[in-house]
């Protein structure tokens, strides 16, 4: 499952998908042991995309997600207090998403943007998404 030990200057740069972000904040036991260990390693840096905040807010407004003791507007401050880094949402990344191959098995636009961000910006992607092997062939490193 992907080589998540790839290091840049001694650090693995981890980009959390939306589920991994929510689990890390509210239910760490739902993270797989490998992901939890990588996230707890002080040499690694954890990153979150504003795309995840958008997804959380949208799903809460549609009634598809209920947060425990928080609102979507609280999540960015939880990320900041955790010492994690925000990934700037780059126009160049957003405008080139069309270059990411489309797979019939994987249509979620939020996941696709997060995957594209990980690929373009050299992150290891923390996710349990079953469709990720499709993207590993394109160079996506996964820690799930």
N, C-alpha and C positions, 0 to 999 in steps of 0.2 A: 504494500500500500504506500507508495510514494516515499521518498527519502526526506523525512522531516528534519533530519539533522544537518541539512545544508546550512552553512554558516557564512555570514558576511561580517568580517571584522569580529569573529567570535560570537556573534549573536544570530539566533534564528529569529527572523521577523515573522510573527504569526498574525494573520488576518482572520478574525473570528467571523464566521457566518452568523446570521441572526439568531438561529437556535442556540448555537454555542455561546453567544453573548448572553442570551436570556438564562440559559442553564448555569453559566458561570456566576451570574448575579443572584439567581434565585434558587437553583437546584443543582449545585456542583456535582452531586452524586450521579446525575444523568449523563455527565461527560464520560467518555471512555477513558480508561486509565492512562493510555498513551497521551491523549490530549491534555488531561489534567496534569500529568507529569511535565509535559512541555510548557504548559502555562505557568506552572509553579516554579520552573527553573528561572532563577533570578538573572541568568545570563541572557535569556530571551526577552524580546520586546513584544508586547501585545498591542494590536492595532484594531480599531473599529472604524468602519466606514459610515458616513451619514446615510448611506443607502439603507443600512439596518434600522436607523431611527425612523426613516420614512416608512419602511415596511411595518415596523411595530405600530406606528401611529395609524397607518391605513388599516391594518388588520384589527386594531382595537376599535376603530370607528365603524367597521363593518360587523363587529360582534364576533369575529373569528379568533380573537385573542383576548384573554383576560389576564392582567398582571396582578400579582399578589402584593398588596400594600404599596402600590406605586401607580403613577400614570405614565404615559409615553413621554411626557415632558420631563419626567424625573430621570430618565435613563442616561442622557448625556452627563448629568452631574455625577451619577453613580460611576460612569466610566472614568470621568476625571478624578474622582476620589480614589478610584482603584489604581491610579497611576498609569492607566493605559493611554495610548496615543490615538488621536483622531487622524484619519487619513483624509487629506484634502480631496474633495471631489473635483477631479480635474476635467476641464472641458475636453482636453485631448483624449482622455479615457472614455468619457461619455459619447463623444462623437465618432469613436472608432469601434464601438461595440458590434457594429455590423460585420466586422472582420472575424468575430468568434463564430466558428461553425455552429450551425443549428442541428440539434439532435431531436428527433421526434419524441424521445423518452424524457426530454428535459426542456420545458418551456418557461419555467418561472423567471420572469424578467429581473426580479431582485437577485436571485441566485446567479443568473447569468452576468449581471453587472459586477457582483462581488468576485466571481471567478475571473472575469476579464481584468478587474483591478489587480487581483493576485498575480495573474500572468504578466501583465504589463509592468507592474511595479515590484516584481521579484519577492513576493510574499509566499510563505507556506500557509496554505488554507486550512483552517480548523473547522471541519465539518464532518457530519456523518451521512451526507447526501449519497444515496446509492448510485447516482449518475456520474459521480466524479471520475471513475475510471475512463470514461469517454474523453475527459479533458486532460487526464494524466498523459495521454498519448501526445498532447500538444505541449507538454512540459510543466503542467500544473503539479506542484508538490503539495501533498495532502498529509495532514495529521488529524486523524479522526478517531 
